[in-house]
């Protein structure tokens, strides 16, 4: 994917923390070998050998924790918070890039920020006419803003408490002054989110 979308940035080395389950296996090493990428695992219990990525993990985790605390959402939304923190970090200026964003350096395009919204704020999703229950039924449904769809600026990821799942929507109005301060999910929805997070970790 990187070679196709960004031919100017080829992967030459893959360095990891020697994780047995994710990277140190014959299938993954075969992919690296076909691509001509060298595999460089660090020794066990020496995270400092892979310091750049470890510091980035700490930065993303700190941002995600801050957003969860501000939104007062349950910890089960940690995966969505991490995805959103990564999305925002990619669009934040960096002194190592002469105050440019990684997005600008990688894509060479003007950055759009008008679509950014407060994590956990109220999001009123428009209900299509075909899904309304009569003329006098509600035209919108209140959801919770969770994040964005990669490389787009007109679609958001929302938590729908009625359907009990994460949805994607474009016709949305936000109330960033209103943050959920009560439980918005039940036990069944919690299990659904945990299974989604587990599946993302396996990918």
C-alpha positions as semicolon CSV with decimal commas, in nm:
position;residue;x (nm);y (nm);z (nm)
1;X;0,000;0,000;0,000
2;X;0,280;0,243;0,091
3;X;0,473;0,162;-0,226
4;X;0,162;0,219;-0,439
5;X;0,034;0,542;-0,281
6;X;0,369;0,695;-0,188
7;X;0,636;0,570;-0,433
8;X;0,880;0,833;-0,308
9;X;0,884;0,672;0,039
10;X;0,992;0,310;0,015
11;X;1,019;0,084;0,321
12;X;1,372;-0,052;0,356
13;X;1,375;-0,181;0,714
14;X;1,107;-0,306;0,952
15;X;1,202;-0,273;1,318
16;X;0,977;-0,411;1,593
17;X;0,984;-0,514;1,959
18;X;1,026;-0,885;1,880
19;X;0,655;-0,957;1,930
20;X;0,600;-1,326;1,861
21;X;0,233;-1,309;1,773
22;X;0,224;-1,012;1,537
23;X;0,548;-0,999;1,342
24;X;0,787;-1,285;1,420
25;X;0,621;-1,551;1,206
26;X;0,687;-1,716;0,871
27;X;0,395;-1,549;0,691
28;X;0,494;-1,192;0,779
29;X;0,862;-1,255;0,718
30;X;0,772;-1,394;0,377
31;X;0,595;-1,069;0,288
32;X;0,902;-0,869;0,391
33;X;1,133;-1,097;0,197
34;X;0,929;-1,064;-0,123
35;X;0,932;-0,684;-0,086
36;X;1,304;-0,674;-0,015
37;X;1,254;-0,530;0,335
38;X;1,500;-0,624;0,609
39;X;1,357;-0,746;0,941
40;X;1,518;-0,599;1,256
41;X;1,371;-0,724;1,586
42;X;1,500;-0,566;1,905
43;X;1,621;-0,784;2,197
44;X;1,360;-0,879;2,461
45;X;1,290;-0,621;2,733
46;X;1,488;-0,346;2,558
47;X;1,219;-0,103;2,447
48;X;1,476;0,177;2,437
49;X;1,625;0,013;2,128
50;X;1,308;0,112;1,946
51;X;1,279;0,450;2,115
52;X;1,113;0,652;1,836
53;X;0,810;0,425;1,809
54;X;0,787;0,382;2,187
55;X;0,775;0,760;2,237
56;X;0,509;0,787;1,965
57;X;0,300;0,520;2,139
58;X;0,323;0,722;2,460
59;X;0,223;1,043;2,278
60;X;-0,081;0,884;2,111
61;X;-0,186;0,710;2,434
62;X;-0,166;1,037;2,631
63;X;-0,380;1,217;2,373
64;X;-0,636;0,937;2,367
65;X;-0,658;0,929;2,748
66;X;-0,708;1,307;2,760
67;X;-0,992;1,287;2,507
68;X;-1,163;1,008;2,699
69;X;-1,139;1,203;3,025
70;X;-1,274;1,519;2,860
71;X;-1,564;1,336;2,697
72;X;-1,640;1,126;3,007
73;X;-1,704;0,826;2,788
74;X;-1,639;0,475;2,909
75;X;-1,294;0,320;2,866
76;X;-1,444;0,072;2,620
77;X;-1,415;0,348;2,359
78;X;-1,033;0,346;2,390
79;X;-0,982;0,209;2,037
80;X;-1,187;0,491;1,884
81;X;-0,998;0,745;2,096
82;X;-0,662;0,606;1,978
83;X;-0,771;0,615;1,613
84;X;-0,886;0,977;1,649
85;X;-0,569;1,077;1,834
86;X;-0,362;0,930;1,550
87;X;-0,574;1,111;1,291
88;X;-0,523;1,444;1,470
89;X;-0,152;1,389;1,531
90;X;-0,103;1,333;1,159
91;X;-0,256;1,678;1,105
92;X;-0,067;1,863;1,381
93;X;0,242;2,083;1,315
94;X;0,579;1,937;1,407
95;X;0,898;2,131;1,483
96;X;1,103;1,853;1,320
97;X;0,916;1,925;0,995
98;X;0,965;2,304;1,011
99;X;0,620;2,353;1,168
100;X;0,453;2,160;0,888
101;X;0,221;1,866;0,944
102;X;0,305;1,506;0,847
103;X;-0,002;1,516;0,622
104;X;0,135;1,811;0,425
105;X;0,480;1,656;0,388
106;X;0,346;1,318;0,277
107;X;0,067;1,432;0,045
108;X;0,185;1,776;-0,062
109;X;-0,171;1,907;-0,031
110;X;-0,336;2,188;0,158
111;X;-0,472;2,072;0,490
112;X;-0,843;2,105;0,573
113;X;-0,939;2,148;0,937
114;X;-1,295;2,277;0,915
115;X;-1,438;1,928;0,975
116;X;-1,266;1,873;1,310
117;X;-1,504;1,834;1,602
118;X;-1,478;1,773;1,975
119;X;-1,441;1,406;2,066
120;X;-1,745;1,280;2,254
121;X;-1,968;1,577;2,170
122;X;-2,333;1,541;2,072
123;X;-2,386;1,468;1,703
124;X;-2,735;1,488;1,554
125;X;-2,751;1,253;1,257
126;X;-3,015;1,317;0,992
127;X;-3,259;1,029;0,950
128;X;-3,338;0,966;0,580
129;X;-3,707;1,011;0,491
130;X;-3,727;0,642;0,401
131;X;-3,637;0,545;0,759
132;X;-3,874;0,781;0,942
133;X;-4,182;0,657;1,121
134;X;-4,441;0,893;0,976
135;X;-4,454;1,264;0,906
136;X;-4,440;1,367;1,269
137;X;-4,149;1,148;1,378
138;X;-3,807;1,287;1,460
139;X;-3,591;1,391;1,167
140;X;-3,263;1,332;1,354
141;X;-3,107;1,106;1,612
142;X;-2,858;1,213;1,877
143;X;-2,532;1,019;1,859
144;X;-2,183;1,062;2,001
145;X;-1,894;1,191;1,791
146;X;-1,607;0,940;1,795
147;X;-1,383;1,022;1,501
148;X;-1,323;1,050;1,130
149;X;-1,298;0,835;0,821
150;X;-0,940;0,828;0,693
151;X;-0,850;1,084;0,425
152;X;-1,199;1,236;0,408
153;X;-1,341;1,557;0,553
154;X;-1,715;1,502;0,508
155;X;-1,778;1,174;0,692
156;X;-1,764;1,114;1,069
157;X;-1,768;0,806;1,290
158;X;-2,053;0,817;1,541
159;X;-2,176;0,598;1,822
160;X;-2,547;0,528;1,776
161;X;-2,692;0,440;2,120
162;X;-3,020;0,320;1,965
163;X;-2,860;0,070;1,728
164;X;-2,576;0,001;1,971
165;X;-2,297;0,026;1,713
166;X;-2,051;0,261;1,543
167;X;-2,183;0,416;1,221
168;X;-2,054;0,650;0,952
169;X;-2,256;0,955;0,856
170;X;-2,215;1,275;0,657
171;X;-2,539;1,466;0,726
172;X;-2,458;1,561;1,084
173;X;-2,499;1,868;1,304
174;X;-2,278;1,896;1,610
175;X;-2,332;2,052;1,950
176;X;-1,979;2,070;2,090
177;X;-2,101;2,238;2,408
178;X;-2,290;1,918;2,497
179;X;-2,080;1,622;2,605
180;X;-2,231;1,295;2,719
181;X;-2,226;1,281;3,100
182;X;-2,415;0,959;3,147
183;X;-2,380;0,602;3,032
184;X;-2,451;0,574;2,661
185;X;-2,398;0,199;2,621
186;X;-2,530;-0,115;2,784
187;X;-2,353;-0,446;2,852
188;X;-2,442;-0,589;2,510
189;X;-2,298;-0,284;2,334
190;X;-1,986;-0,305;2,552
191;X;-1,924;-0,660;2,434
192;X;-1,970;-0,546;2,072
193;X;-1,711;-0,269;2,107
194;X;-1,463;-0,502;2,277
195;X;-1,495;-0,755;1,997
196;X;-1,438;-0,477;1,741
197;X;-1,128;-0,360;1,927
198;X;-0,993;-0,716;1,946
199;X;-1,046;-0,765;1,572
200;X;-0,860;-0,439;1,496
201;X;-0,569;-0,552;1,712
202;X;-0,545;-0,877;1,518
203;X;-0,530;-0,696;1,181
